């Protein structure tokens, strides 16, 4: 009589091979269905949160001293991939330790592994599964540019840099959440290994078109969003530039697989966010890359938004060059103002169309609710300078709304500056009625960004929600302090102090 399959209930029902990852099967995650868990006894189903158990096994009860390990950190010129790693940070790795969980992280050949060759893969799957449970939002099966995690989880990885990058991100996420020094130290050590592996892989021309290499660069870059790894303000930005450089080197013809397209979408998002901070046009704002994005096999509500929004940093850069590289002349100001007006119309049309289509589908994108309805945030921040927040239909909608309001804030603030410049150069010129930028409009955009934050702090948004707070919080803080809204600036300060307790470091 054949043995009963030990797989989860859904995989047994669908008659497919279960990977038996705990607490939830990755096969179910890949196919976007909930995993009900595993059978613990005849007639019973087991489903337990094993995060603490995974942490305990990875740390291990015995910590064996290991000789100091020299980690080679690759550094390149500014016009190439820059994976710099400060000497102070590297010195913190001096006293490294090896523990049972290290067998899955460094893939060392030990008697235990020889006796049980499947243990390393199983341990790694459990570690990565725990990470995704912590990191990815709970209320969405379509996560736009974060979808590549599920794709990677379902494929055998060949690039060491990818495995080491995933291990680093999992360790630093779990270690930061649990304030575990052992896991955090191991994450730093693994980050160094991942950078070394990336340098070796990038140095081989045949790897340029490898999707796993692009995935590794993407994931290693995400590690820089944590305090333990991103020790300086531009660490994450350097990785974002590296991703764009790699995509540029690959060329448009290399975007063939679903994974490549997902990584391209993720890179375009990161490029927009960093470019808004840097106020410089990103590589992916080039017309050829924009045309490629519009022909992607996966199109959704965000496609047209990104096509417009990614042009905004270039307009900011052009404004900053006025009076420097570009002459501060009336024709230059008028040309820039016309381009800003065209972009504004494009963004407003996109949002109106998106909102109307949602209403036709019988739903609202968001609704304003009392702050106390957001229990997690309300328990952390008692300042009620802002006493309402937005409840969104889903996490992707919340994320896209926050990006729209942020881009509109940047754009309209830029147009206000251009109106002033044009009036100085042409004293009898004034903005047309209805076109002038009012202070109340800019304040409303900043407040809308603040009203997104409580939703991003709720458990359903997971760590991705905390990452999503970075740029809205920064944008609102700069506006409040610049314009003397000190009570609102104090509210932002409370959020920064009391909410960012998961080891994340805003760029």
Residue pairs with C-beta under 8 A, 6 or more apart in sequence:
4 39
5 11
5 12
5 18
6 18
6 20
6 38
6 39
7 17
7 18
7 20
7 25
7 38
8 18
8 20
8 24
8 25
8 27
8 28
8 35
8 36
8 37
8 38
9 36
9 37
9 38
9 39
9 45
10 25
10 28
10 33
10 34
10 35
10 36
11 17
11 18
11 25
11 27
11 28
12 18
16 27
17 27
18 25
18 27
19 25
19 26
19 27
19 125
20 38
20 122
21 125
21 126
21 129
22 38
22 50
22 126
22 129
23 37
23 47
23 48
23 49
23 50
23 51
23 129
23 130
23 133
24 35
24 37
24 47
24 129
24 133
25 35
26 125
26 129
26 150
26 153
26 154
27 154
28 34
28 35
29 35
29 132
29 150
29 153
30 150
30 151
30 153
30 154
32 141
32 142
35 47
36 45
36 47
37 45
37 46
37 47
37 48
38 45
38 46
38 47
39 45
39 46
40 46
50 126
50 130
51 130
51 133
51 134
51 174
54 126
54 127
54 130
54 174
55 174
55 178
55 180
55 183
57 100
57 101
57 123
57 126
58 99
58 100
58 101
58 104
58 105
58 123
58 127
58 171
58 174
58 183
59 99
59 101
59 180
59 182
59 183
60 99
60 100
60 101
60 102
61 100
62 99
62 100
63 97
63 98
63 99
63 182
64 97
64 98
64 99
65 97
66 96
66 97
66 98
68 94
68 95
68 96
69 93
69 96
69 189
71 90
71 93
71 189
71 192
71 193
71 196
72 192
72 196
73 83
73 84
73 85
73 90
73 192
73 195
73 196
74 83
74 195
74 196
74 198
74 199
75 82
75 83
75 84
75 85
76 82
76 83
76 199
80 245
81 198
81 199
81 202
81 217
81 242
81 245
81 246
82 238
82 241
82 242
83 195
83 198
83 199
83 220
83 238
83 239
83 242
84 235
84 238
85 191
85 192
85 195
86 231
86 232
88 231
89 188
89 231
90 192
92 185
92 188
93 185
93 188
93 189
93 192
96 185
96 186
96 189
97 182
97 185
98 108
99 182
100 112
101 123
101 127
101 186
102 108
102 186
103 110
103 112
103 113
103 119
103 120
103 123
104 119
104 120
104 121
104 123
104 124
104 127
104 167
105 167
105 171
105 186
105 190
106 193
107 120
112 119
113 119
113 120
124 163
124 167
127 167
127 170
127 171
127 174
128 153
128 166
128 170
129 153
130 170
130 174
131 166
131 169
131 170
131 173
131 174
132 149
132 150
132 153
133 462
134 173
134 174
134 177
134 462
134 463
135 149
135 169
135 173
135 462
135 463
135 464
136 143
136 146
136 149
136 462
136 464
137 143
137 395
137 460
137 461
137 462
137 464
137 465
138 459
138 460
138 461
138 462
139 394
139 395
139 460
140 394
140 395
140 396
142 300
142 396
143 149
143 395
143 396
143 464
144 265
144 269
144 300
144 302
144 396
144 399
145 262
145 265
145 266
145 268
145 269
146 266
146 464
147 262
148 215
148 218
148 259
148 262
148 263
148 266
151 258
151 259
151 262
152 162
152 166
152 215
152 259
155 259
157 163
157 166
157 212
158 212
159 197
159 201
159 207
159 210
159 212
159 213
159 215
159 216
160 197
160 201
161 194
161 197
161 198
161 201
161 213
161 216
161 220
162 212
162 213
162 215
162 216
162 219
164 190
164 193
164 194
164 197
164 216
165 194
165 198
165 215
165 216
165 219
165 220
165 223
166 219
167 190
167 194
168 187
168 190
168 191
168 194
168 219
168 220
168 223
168 229
169 219
169 222
169 223
171 183
171 184
171 186
171 187
171 190
172 183
172 184
172 187
172 188
172 191
172 223
172 226
172 228
172 229
172 503
173 226
173 463
174 180
174 183
175 181
175 182
175 183
175 184
175 186
175 187
175 228
175 503
176 184
176 226
176 227
176 228
176 502
176 503
176 504
177 463
177 502
177 503
184 228
184 503
187 223
187 226
187 228
187 229
188 228
188 229
191 220
191 223
191 229
194 216
194 220
194 223
195 220
197 216
198 213
198 216
198 217
198 220
201 207
201 210
201 213
201 216
202 208
202 213
202 246
207 213
208 246
208 249
208 250
209 250
209 254
211 257
211 259
211 260
211 263
213 246
214 243
214 246
214 247
214 250
214 260
214 263
215 259
215 263
217 239
217 242
217 243
217 246
218 243
218 263
218 266
218 267
220 239
221 236
221 239
221 240
221 242
221 243
221 270
222 239
223 229
223 230
224 230
224 235
224 236
224 238
224 239
225 236
225 467
225 470
225 504
225 505
225 507
226 503
226 504
226 505
227 503
227 504
227 505
228 503
229 235
230 236
230 505
230 507
233 507
234 507
235 507
236 274
236 507
237 274
237 277
237 278
237 507
240 267
240 270
240 271
240 273
240 274
241 274
243 267
243 270
243 271
244 267
244 271
244 282
244 283
244 284
245 283
247 264
247 267
247 283
247 284
248 283
252 288
252 289
252 292
254 260
255 261
255 264
255 292
255 296
258 297
258 298
261 296
261 297
261 298
262 298
264 292
264 293
264 296
265 293
265 296
265 298
267 284
268 284
268 289
268 293
268 306
268 310
269 306
271 282
271 283
271 284
271 285
271 310
272 282
272 306
272 309
272 310
272 312
272 313
272 403
273 470
273 471
274 282
274 507
275 281
275 282
275 285
275 310
275 313
276 312
276 313
276 316
276 406
276 407
276 410
276 471
277 471
277 474
277 507
278 313
279 313
279 316
279 317
279 320
280 313
280 314
280 316
280 317
281 313
281 314
281 317
282 310
282 313
283 289
284 290
284 293
284 310
285 310
285 311
285 313
285 314
290 307
290 310
293 303
293 306
293 307
294 303
294 307
296 303
301 354
301 400
302 396
302 400
304 350
305 347
305 350
305 354
305 400
305 403
305 404
308 343
308 346
308 347
308 350
309 347
309 403
309 404
309 407
311 343
312 343
312 407
312 410
312 411
315 336
315 339
315 340
315 343
315 411
315 414
316 410
316 414
318 326
318 336
319 336
319 414
319 417
319 418
322 328
322 332
322 333
322 336
322 421
326 332
328 421
328 425
329 425
330 422
330 425
330 426
333 418
333 421
333 422
333 425
334 422
336 418
337 415
337 418
337 419
337 422
340 411
340 414
340 415
340 418
341 415
341 435
343 411
344 408
344 411
344 412
344 415
347 404
347 407
347 408
347 411
350 404
351 404
354 365
354 400
355 365
358 364
358 365
358 393
363 393
364 393
365 392
365 393
365 397
365 401
366 390
366 391
366 392
366 393
366 397
366 398
366 401
367 390
367 391
368 388
368 389
368 390
368 391
368 451
369 388
369 389
369 390
369 391
370 387
370 388
371 377
371 378
371 384
371 386
371 387
371 388
371 389
371 454
372 378
373 389
373 391
374 389
374 391
374 454
374 455
374 457
374 458
375 458
376 457
376 458
376 459
377 389
377 453
377 454
377 457
377 458
377 499
378 454
380 457
380 498
380 499
381 491
381 494
381 495
381 498
381 499
382 494
383 490
383 491
383 494
385 487
385 488
385 490
385 491
386 447
386 450
386 451
386 488
386 491
388 451
389 451
389 452
389 453
389 454
389 455
390 398
390 401
390 448
390 451
390 452
390 455
391 455
392 398
392 401
392 452
392 455
395 460
395 461
395 464
395 465
398 452
398 455
398 456
398 461
398 468
399 468
401 448
401 452
402 449
402 452
402 456
402 468
402 472
405 445
405 448
405 449
405 452
405 472
406 445
406 449
406 471
406 472
406 475
408 445
409 442
409 445
409 446
409 449
409 475
409 479
410 475
412 437
412 441
412 442
412 445
413 437
413 442
413 479
415 437
416 437
416 442
419 431
419 436
419 437
422 429
423 429
423 430
430 436
431 437
439 483
442 479
442 483
443 479
443 483
443 485
446 475
446 476
446 479
446 480
446 488
447 476
447 488
449 472
449 473
449 475
449 476
450 472
450 476
450 488
450 491
450 492
452 468
452 469
452 472
453 469
453 472
453 473
453 495
453 499
455 461
455 465
456 465
456 466
456 468
456 469
457 465
457 466
457 469
457 499
458 465
461 468
463 502
463 504
466 499
466 500
466 502
466 504
467 504
469 495
469 499
469 506
470 504
470 506
470 507
473 492
473 495
473 496
473 506
474 506
476 488
476 492
477 489
477 492
477 493
477 496
479 485
480 486
480 488
480 489
480 492
481 489
496 506
500 506
